[in-house]
Amino acid sequence: VRIVASGGGLVQPGVSLRLSCVASGFTFSSYTMTWIRQTPGKERELVATISSGAGSTNYADSVKGRFAISRDNAKNTVYLQMNSLKPEDTAVYYCNAARLPKFYWGQGTQVTVSS
């Protein structure tokens, strides 16, 4: 199983970024995908979740209206479109795949929002 996130970087407040997470080694289309972020000294935060068929999405209150999660099951990829970025969005962003009882984590990508 491999889950690789990419698309992070150093950006100024107010701009947009799109993160991608490419998965392999499992039946991607059957798994709920979630983006989670981690900042040193803070608790891990669930950012956004999308169901296996993309029919259902959920967001943290802190990103509602700014972030959008989507997936392309043909490409085994989940995306996180991040708009109007704020300094408090700075974190390492990870994606994971869940289909209980199986649960897979991927490597993260750093997003830094700073002027």
Disulfide bonds with the S-S distance in Angstrom:
Cys21-Cys95 1.56
